[in-house]
């Protein structure tokens, strides 16, 4: 009975991992990179110096700029800088046009210098936001990419559960890794990478599903709250929207409000929303930054925009919202300091290794010595090469494009993303003309060269590395380590011939 259950779970585990494996590999790789999303963005905009401005002062300079360019706006959304983010990001919600007037173009996001409030002159890029968005949207239109990512996450959760049931020697597999043993080595590598970080893999997969659960299951909210804004007010304790009364009144200084909110909320401010600026009904809502707590949604304080009087503070959330906030916070890890972030990054890499070795194990278990591979095996093998060896090359092309494209080029951010996907696609197609072993070797070698070129191009095109900027030094060192890892993989692919598969090894893959 137990043996039959394990065999069934092994079949489920293998096919769930295969069907979603290539997308899961890309999601894990780009999601793991997103632990350093702000740092990647800073590297990709070398014109911007590190931030040394307090949130309250950055808020004051941003409001002064907005008073000049959007004094009659409906709302100002101001994302304040911190020790990881070097700029103030602002979005204006403009008034709708009067009847008969031409519709105003939607305002773009403003990127301001925290110290002066002046617009920042920096190259256009999506930065680390590209990897973050791709890992749960897969470069597909809303909402299809998120739905596909959710399906893959559910497959991953099923593969984790079935893999645990299948394992008979989960503790022994933690310490077993044999080299140069063909299929047995891939199985050991898959087991070690899976068992080593099993709690992380389960948590990151489950919390990834929870982050979008309202989109996947909207019916309870839709049935009980015809107006979504009311649900947000009741669930998160948000202050109700107040309409402008049309009587002009000067906006109070926001810096003292930010400092008062930081004292009340117990952490640095992360965001400000100014509603109906320069109106007698104006309000200023200050939200605590996410670094102050594991929960992803910070508490907030709302003040009168004309008198500075405290109107309300977010009440403690209920158990359900608290749980959802913690799960979302665990997935995003915005609370993590440098040491914990690096540990999470390494655990994420173990997930990349787990999915990659699982895909390779599927082909190794079905290859017959002396027999011509069947179509399905050849297809899976080529998709493995395109994904496992091709994606790193595409990611390196994205970073290289940031340095090589003209700084003032129109549509520059989109061109960087295009460089990644064109490179990845070209690698996926060209490798089909090579034998599988040579294709592995060549793509890994190209990836190693591309990552090795990043520090060189960085040193030649920007002065930040020569100035000893710690972030740029650390980033380029990480690129060099990645180049060495891919060079090692290329060398192994070139030296190790295709190992014959023994009958006993085929049994091990399903044990």
C-alpha positions, -999 to 999 in steps of 0.1 A, spaced: 0 0 0 27 25 10 49 14 -20 19 20 -43 13 54 -28 50 64 -32 50 52 -68 19 72 -76 34 103 -59 66 98 -79 46 98 -111 28 130 -100 60 146 -88 78 140 -121 50 152 -144 41 182 -123 77 193 -123 81 188 -160 50 206 -172 57 237 -152 95 232 -148 107 257 -174 85 285 -162 93 277 -126 130 279 -134 126 314 -149 103 324 -120 128 312 -94 158 328 -111 142 362 -116 124 361 -83 157 353 -64 173 382 -82 145 405 -70 158 403 -34 182 430 -46 157 449 -67 165 484 -54 203 477 -56 200 465 -92 180 497 -101 207 519 -85 234 500 -104 214 506 -136 212 543 -130 248 552 -121 240 589 -125 222 589 -91 242 590 -60 233 572 -28 206 588 -7 215 606 25 183 626 30 159 619 59 123 609 48 109 641 63 132 663 44 127 643 11 89 648 16 93 686 20 114 689 -11 90 668 -31 60 688 -20 77 721 -30 82 707 -65 46 695 -67 33 728 -56 50 743 -87 39 716 -113 6 703 -99 -9 726 -73 -44 718 -85 -40 680 -86 -65 656 -69 -38 636 -51 0 633 -48 15 598 -41 50 602 -28 73 572 -23 101 583 0 137 572 -2 156 550 23 190 535 26 183 512 -4 164 536 -26 182 567 -38 153 588 -52 118 601 -44 92 587 -67 60 608 -72 28 602 -91 2 629 -97 -35 622 -99 -47 651 -120 -82 665 -121 -105 653 -149 -110 678 -177 -139 701 -177 -168 694 -201 -157 700 -236 -121 705 -227 -94 682 -243 -85 653 -221 -51 658 -203 -25 632 -209 -19 609 -180 9 622 -159 40 601 -158 59 591 -126 83 618 -115 117 608 -102 131 635 -79 163 642 -60 155 638 -23 178 666 -13 166 693 -38 133 681 -51 145 686 -87 138 661 -113 166 635 -116 185 633 -149 192 596 -153 191 570 -180 157 555 -185 155 519 -173 132 494 -156 161 483 -134 154 455 -109 117 461 -113 119 442 -146 131 410 -129 105 414 -101 76 419 -125 87 391 -148 88 365 -120 50 368 -115 38 383 -147 60 364 -172 60 394 -196 23 387 -205 -6 411 -205 -26 415 -173 -41 393 -159 -29 363 -180 7 363 -168 -4 363 -132 -28 335 -138 -1 314 -155 23 321 -126 -4 310 -102 -9 278 -120 28 271 -120 29 279 -83 1 254 -76 21 228 -97 51 236 -76 32 232 -43 19 198 -56 54 188 -66 68 196 -32 41 177 -13 44 146 -36 82 148 -34 81 147 4 57 116 3 80 99 -23 112 103 -3 121 73 18 156 85 29 150 123 33 176 126 61 203 105 43 197 124 10 207 156 29 243 143 31 245 123 -1 261 138 -33 280 116 -57 299 131 -87 303 116 -122 277 89 -117 254 99 -145 217 98 -135 226 90 -99 245 123 -96 216 143 -110 192 125 -85 216 133 -56 219 170 -67 181 172 -70 176 157 -36 202 178 -18 190 211 -33 154 201 -24 160 188 11 185 215 21 160 243 18 127 224 19 110 248 44 120 278 23 107 262 -9 74 254 7 70 289 23 80 309 -8 57 289 -30 27 291 -7 32 328 1 36 335 -36 1 320 -42 -13 340 -12 0 373 -26 -25 371 -55 -53 351 -38 -77 381 -41 -73 379 -79 -76 341 -80 -106 340 -57 -124 374 -58 -159 361 -51 -161 365 -13 -152 402 -16 -174 408 -46 -204 391 -29 -201 411 3 -186 445 -9 -202 459 -41 -178 488 -36 -142 475 -34 -131 508 -17 -153 499 13 -136 466 17 -102 483 18 -114 508 44 -128 481 67 -101 455 62 -71 478 64 -85 506 85 -81 532 58 -96 566 63 -127 572 41 -122 593 10 -131 630 16 -143 652 -13 -128 686 -19 -150 715 -8 -136 740 -33 -123 765 -7 -86 773 -12 -64 769 19 -26 766 21 -11 732 27 8 729 60 45 719 61 47 682 57 81 676 73 68 680 109 39 657 101 62 630 88 84 632 119 54 630 142 40 600 123 74 582 125 73 587 163 38 574 166 41 545 141 75 533 154 94 534 121 107 555 92 80 568 68 78 550 35 50 568 16 29 599 18 -5 605 1 -17 641 -1 -54 644 -10 -68 676 -24 -37 697 -18 -44 734 -12 -81 728 -5 -97 733 29 -105 695 30 -69 685 23 -54 655 42 -19 641 45 -15 603 51 19 591 62 25 553 60 53 535 77 80 518 56 80 481 51 114 476 66 100 482 101 80 450 103 76 416 88 41 426 77 41 440 41 15 467 47 26 494 70 3 513 94 -5 549 87 -15 582 103 -37 608 87 -35 645 94 -55 676 83 -37 692 55 -46 727 66 -40 726 104 -17 696 109 -41 681 134 -40 643 137 -73 628 124 -67 591 127 -42 563 131 -46 529 115 -63 506 140 -47 472 147 -57 448 119 -77 417 125 -62 382 126 -70 374 89 -54 407 76 -24 403 100 -18 368 87 -21 379 50 3 408 57 29 385 73 26 360 45 31 387 19 59 402 39 77 368 41 75 365 3 88 400 -5 113 401 24 115 439 24 121 437 62 153 418 57 187 433 65 218 427 43 228 394 60 193 379 59 188 391 23 220 373 12 208 341 30 174 343 13 192 349 -20 213 317 -16 181 297 -6 165 311 -38 195 298 -58 189 264 -42 154 265 -57 168 273 -91 191 243 -87 163 221 -75 141 229 -105 170 227 -130 183 193 -117 148 180 -117 144 188 -154 178 172 -162 169 141 -141 137 136 -162 157 133 -194 185 112 -177 159 87 -164 145 81 -199 176 79 -220 184 44 -232 220 34 -241 224 28 -278 188 38 -286 176 67 -306 159 93 -283 122 96 -289 107 129 -299 95 138 -264 129 133 -249 146 154 -276 120 182 -271 125 182 -233 162 182 -237 162 212 -260 138 231 -238 161 224 -209 191 238 -227 171 269 -239 159 276 -204 187 266 -180 216 278 -202 198 304 -222 180 325 -195 213 335 -177 226 347 -211 195 368 -216 197 383 -182 234 393 -188 223 409 -221 197 430 -202 225 443 -179 249 449 -207 223 468 -227 220 492 -198 256 502 -202 259 500 -240 228 517 -253 229 555 -257 219 572 -225 195 596 -242 180 570 -265 142 571 -269 124 541 -256 156 530 -238 139 510 -210 120 489 -235 151 484 -256 169 468 -226 141 444 -220 140 436 -258 177 428 -257 171 402 -230 144 384 -248 160 386 -283 192 372 -268 173 345 -250 153 336 -280 183 336 -304 201 313 -280 171 289 -278 169 287 -316 206 285 -324 213 257 -299 190 234 -319 217 232 -346 243 218 -322 245 184 -305 231 186 -270 264 183 -252 280 210 -274 250 232 -270 252 230 -232 290 238 -234 286 267 -259 256 285 -242 273 282 -207 305 296 -222 286 325 -238 269 332 -206 302 332 -187 317 357 -213 287 379 -210 288 381 -172 325 386 -172 320 415 -196 297 433 -172 323 445 -148 346 455 -176 320 475 -194 309 490 -161 344 502 -154 348 517 -189 315 535 -190 309 548 -154 332 563 -128 313 548 -98 334 516 -97 367 535 -99 355 557 -70 351 526 -49 313 528 -45 305 498 -23 273 489 -42 291 489 -76 320 469 -63 297 443 -47 276 441 -78 305 436 -102 320 410 -79 287 391 -80 288 392 -118 324 379 -117 313 350 -95 284 342 -118 308 342 -148 330 317 -129 301 295 -121 290 294 -158 325 288 -169 327 258 -146 294 245 -159 307 249 -195 339 230 -187 319 202 -171 296 199 -200 325 197 -224 345 171 -204 317 147 -192 304 124 -220 269 112 -220 268 85 -193 252 52 -200 220 46 -180 219 14 -160 188 -5 -152 193 1 -115 196 39 -121 162 39 -139 147 23 -108 163 48 -85 146 77 -103 112 64 -93 121 51 -59 
